[in-house]
Amino acid sequence: MDSIAWLHKLVAFDTTSRHSNLHLIETVRDALAAQGLQPWLASNAEGTKANLFCTLPAQDGGAQGGIALSGHTDVVPVDGQDWASDPFTLTDKGDGRLYGRGACDMKGFIAAAMALVPEFLAMPRAKPLHLAFSYDEEVGCAGAPRMLAEVQARGIRIDGCVVGEPTSMKPVVAHKGINLYRCRVHGRAAHSSLTPRGCNAIEYAARLICHIRDLADAQRAQGPFDELFDVPFTTLTTNQISGGIAVNTIPAACEFSYEFRNLPSVAADELQAQIQRHVQSDLLPRMQREYAEARIDIETVASAPGLQASEQAAITQLVRALTRDGDVRKVAYGTEAGLFQAIGIPTVVCGPGSIEQAHKPDEYVEKDQLRLCEDFLRQLARAL
């Protein structure tokens, strides 16, 4: 199948992150196995989702080194969006665009890679290519760490990686990290006429939220800054909250979620440590004077490191040479590239389609972008 036929097949699988991706993964696995390859899966704990990894050996059979082509198989929901066509049927309206959920983010890249597998196998490559397709990227890059842990356990060495997120086939060398936390504040209920007998979880949650905002304001005012990002500083925001059961009851519980998107130069752990120190040294002592069993629990929901590619890395130089593009691009959105870099695999981001189309109704990828991606991947493989 060519890349458009593969994209038709991939878009037809509803791999919204809340669903399983196994039907898609098994289809890809079987297609690779039919060509004599030996893909393996790294599943989640429940066995309902899986990453896929497959090595296309070098001409001499070598499986070490080479370049990985990375893409995520999950997509964001279409709930509440006004689509002009079925989001899970790839639609060609004759305008040079292919419409469907995930068409650009990022099944287009996976489709191009899969369509070229027969060509890759026929090439006299000195080094292998690796396919690395993950689950749950859209909900905090939750799946790829399982795959990368297995890569390390198997002793697989990879020289470089291209993450095919939609960049209009222009290299992106840096992005922010993303860190998402859930905070649960536990106080004590009481009738609101007897306020001193309770411990108000909402009010203490509000104090912590205000502290998080103070940290955000400090980052905005004092930096550090990197003007190559569209938002040139680290951001912290509280985006969801719930609590209370009645207007005349002191709330015993309040839950909220907050995130920060840190510049690659800003240590995410230190930001979170500042929040934890405020909880332990200020908020908890005040709460427990009102109610000895009061507590504040914070759990990490998702965490993915930022990316700062080295301009001296061979993969950066190769991608720049193949795209004939020397501009330095840094983006605020996160990808799995930082995870590859964190285990010592130099990585850049480059893929078909525009991020402007991602997550929107009537998401599309241009046919010309798929052709550019195919040409890029062919040249990449020939350079091995």
N, C-alpha and C positions, 0 to 999 in steps of 0.2 A: 504493500500500500504506500501511496505517496503521503506527504505530510498532511494534506487536506483530508484525505480519507482517514488517516489516523486521528486527526482532530475531531472529525465527525464521531468516531467511535468513543473517544475519551470524553467529549462533552456530554454524550448520552448517559454517562454514569453520573448520578447525583451524588457527588462526593463532598457535599456540604459537611463541614467539620463535625457536626453532631451525628452524622451517619457513618457507617462503615465504608472503607475504601477497598474492601477485599475483592469485589467483582472487577474493578479496574486493575488492581495489582495482579490478580490471577490471570487476567487477559494478557497483560504485558509479559508476565512470567512465561506463559505458555507460548507466546510468539517468539520470545528469545530462546526458549528451550527447543523449539522447532528448528532453529537455525544452529543447533549444536552447542549452544551456550549453557552455562550452569548458574543461573541466577539463584540467589538465596534471599530469604525474607527475615526481617527482624520485627517481631510483632509486639503489640502492647500487652500489658499483663492479662487483659481479658481475652485476648486472641481475636478481637473484633476489627483490628486495624493492623496494617503492616507497612513497613518500609521494604523497598526492593533494592538490592545491590547486584550488579552484574559486571563482570570483567570480560572485555573483549581482548583476548590475548594478543601480544605482538606476533609478528610473522614467525619468530622462532619459538613461540609458545610462552614467552615470558609474561608474567602477570604482575611484576613489581614496577613501580614508578608510573609514568604516564600521567594522564589528565582525567579528572572526573567531571562528568556533566551532571549537574545537580538540579533537581526540580521537585516542587511539592505537588502532590496529587489532590489535596483538599481545596475546596473553594468556599467563599463566603455565602451566606444565605441570600435568597431572592425575596424573602418575606417582605410584603408591603411595597415592593417595587413594581412600577408600571412598565412591563415589558411589551414591546410591539410584536414579539414572537415568543415561541416556547423557549425559555432559557436553557433547557436541556436538549434542544435539537439545534445543531449547528445550522444556521440559516445564511444563505447567500442571496442577497438582494440585488446583485448585479452592480453594486457600487464600489467594488474592489475590497469590500470588508466582509468578514465572516463573524456573525453574531452568535453569542452563546456564553453562558456562565463559565468562566475559566478560560475563554478563548485566548485572552492575553495573559491572565494571571492564574496559573501559568502553564496551561496545557498545550499552548502553541509551541513552546520550547520542547516539551516532552514529545509532542507529535513529530517535530522535525528530527529530533534525535532518533526516535524509533524508526522513522521512514528511511533513515540513512544507514541503519545497522548493516544491511547487506553490502552496501558500498564500503563501510568501515572494514568489514571482514575481508573484503577482496583487496584492500590496500596493502602494500608492502610496508607496514608500519614497524618501526624499530622498538616502539614502546606500546603498552596497552592503553585502551580507553576504558573508563569505568562509568557505568550508569548508576546514579544514586537518586532514587525517587522516594520521597518521604510522605508521611501523614502528619496532620495537625500543625502545619506551619502557621495557619491563619489564627490559631488560638495560642500563640506564644512559642512557636518552634518546639512543640512538645515531643514530636516523633523522632526527628533527626538524631538527638543524642543517643537513642538506643541503637540506631544504625552505626553511628560513629564509634560507639563503644565496642560493637562487634567487629568493625573494621580493625580497630586496634588489637582486640583479642586474637584475631586471625593473623595478625602480623602483616597486614596489607599496607604497603608503602605507596603513597600517591604524591607525585611531584607538584601538582597544581590542580586547581579546581575552577570551573566556571559555573556560577549560579545563574540560571537563565531567567531571572525575574525581568519583567518588561522595562527595558531602558531605551527603547527605540534603536536597539543594536549599537548603542554607544557605551563604552566602558564606564562603570562606576567603581571608584576605588575606596570609598568610605561611606559608612552609614552609622547611625546612632544605635546604641543598645536599647533594648526594651526590657523593663522589669515591672511585673504586675504582682500586687500583693492584695490579700484579703485580710481585713482587720475585724475582729469580733470583740466588742466591749461588753463585759458582763457586770452588771450592777445588781441592785435589789429593787423589786417592785414594792410600791406602797400606794395608798390612796393619796391623791394629790393634795388633799387637805392636811395630810400628815407628812409633808415633804421631808422633814428631818429624819424620818424613819426609813426612807429609801435612799438609793444611790442611783443617780440619773445617768444611765448609760449613754443617752443621746447627748447630753451636755458634755460628758467627758470625751465622747467621740468628736464632738465639735471642737474641743480644745486641741485634740490631736490634728484634726483637719486644718485648723488655723496654723498650727506649727508647720505642717507640710507646706502650706501656702507661703509661710515666711521663708522656708528654705528655697522655694521656687523663686520668690522675689529676690532673694540674695543672688541666686544664679543669674537671674536676668540683669541685675544691676552690676554685679561684680565679676561675672564670668567664671571660668575662662570662656573665651569666645573663639569661634572659627567661622569667619565670614563666608566661607565657601558653602556652608549649610544655609538653606533658606530660613531656618530658625537657628541662629548662630550660637545658641547656648543650650544648656541642659534644662529640660522642663520637667516639672512635677505637677500632677493634677489628681484630684479626687473626682471620680466619674460616676459612681453609683453609691447609694446609701439607702438603708431601710431600718426601721426600728419603731418600737412603741405598739401598743395594742388598743389604747383608748385615750380620749382627750383628758380624762380625769384620773389617769394612772401613771405613776412614775415608771418610766420604762426600765425594765430589767436587762434589756438587750438592745444592741445596735450593731449593725454590720455595714461596713463600707469597703469599697475597693479603690485603690490608688495605684498610680503608675508613675514611673519616671523614664524618660528617654534621654540617655546620657551621651554626651560627646564621647568618642573613643578615648579621649585623653582623661576623662573623668571616671574615677573608680566607683562603680555601682555599689560595691560592698560598703564603702565608706559613707555614701549617702544613706543607705539603709541603717548603718550603725548609728548615725546621728539621730534617726527617728527612734531606734530602740533605746538609746541612752535617755532621750527625753521621756519615753514611757517609764523606764525604770527609776529615773532619778526625780521626776516631777509628778507625773500623772498618777502612777500607781500608789505612791505614798499618800497622796491626797484622797484617792478613792478609798483606800483601805482604812483611813481614819473614819470614814463614814460606814464602811462595810468591810469587815476583815477578809471576807472571801472574794472580794472583787478582783477581777483580773482582766487583762487585755492580751488577746492572742493574735499574733500576726503570722500568716503563712504565705509562702511564696507560691503564687499560682503559675507564673511563667517567668522565665529569664533567658534572654539571649544576648550574647555580647555584641558590641559594636564591631565594625570592620574598619581597619586602617591598612590598606594594602601597601606593600613596599613597592616603590617605583623600580627598585633594582631587581625584584623577583622576576624570574624567567617568564612566569605566566602573565604578569602585568605587561612586560615588554612584548610578548607574543601577541596578546590581545590588542594592544595598541597598534602593533604593526599590521595585523590583519584587518583592523577596522580603519586604519589610517587616521587615527584620532588621538591627539595628545592632550586634549583638554582634561583638567582635573575636575571630576564631578563627585559631589558628596550629597547624600540624600538623607532626609529625616526618617523615612520609613525603615523598618528592620527587615532583614532577610536571614537565611541560614548561613550566610557567608562567614559571619563571625565565629560560628561553631566549628567550621572547617579550619579556619585560621587558628583557633584556640588549641587545636591538637597538632599544629605544626604544618598545616597544608596551606601554602600561599593561595589566595583566592581573590577573584574579581567577580563583579556582577555584570552580565551582558546578555540581553535576551530580546526577543521580538515583542512589539506592541508598546503602547505607552501606559505608564502608571496612571495617567489621567483617565483612562478607561476602566481601570480596575475597580471592582466593588460597586459599580454603577449599574442601573438598568440598561439594557441593550449594550452590554459590554461587547467589544469587538476587537479583532486583530486584523490588520490589513494584510492582504495576500502578498503584497510587496515585502512586508516585514518577514513573512515566513520564508520567502525566497532568499532574502538577505541572510536570514538565520541559517538556512541550508548551505549557502555558499560559505559562510563563516565557519560552520562546523566541518565542512569538507576540507577547507584550508587548514583548520586546526588539526584535524586528523593526519593530513599529509605532512604536517610539520613534525610529527612524532618520529 
